[in-house]
Amino acid sequence: MAQRGFTLLELLVVIAIAALLFGLAAPRLTLALPGVELRGDALQLASGLRAARGEAIYRNREVSVLLDADSRQVVVPALSRRTTLSEGIEARYAAPRQEGDGAARAVIRFFPDGSSTGGAIALRAGERLYRIDIHWLTGRVRISG
């Protein structure tokens, strides 16, 4: 009666081939990460903006969101919330001129009625781009990209 199975040598060859294939595929997986990080940062930033709008409506007071492209941070002081963008992600802000000093720094304000000063935030990683628009009349935050 013959025993069926694999020899130790056969198993070692299969494991070596699998390790080699994984070693070749792993660098390709990391190429997709900037897109994942970019989307995650865009969603987190939009969430912070929506939270600031909700806080302004709930507390019946103005809430500011401070955007700083140089330090890559977005701060909502009223909520003690600070978001730092991932490495390799470039941020550009378009807010009303009186609310900031160009594309590097900006302030977006949300008012008790839900409206805002409005603006747009562009997040870029390589060729990928997400745009977050804040409507001035409704305060609605929308992501496209």
MONORPE-V524457 format. One record per helix or strand of 2 or more residues. SS is the DSSP state (H for helix, E for strand). FROM is the first residue (numbers start at 1). LEN is the number of residues. If there is no record, write none. Layout:
BEGIN
ss	from	len
SS	FROM	LEN
SS	FROM	LEN
END
This chain:
BEGIN
ss	from	len
H	8	52
E	63	6
E	73	4
H	77	3
E	81	4
E	90	6
H	97	3
E	105	6
E	119	7
E	128	7
E	141	4
END
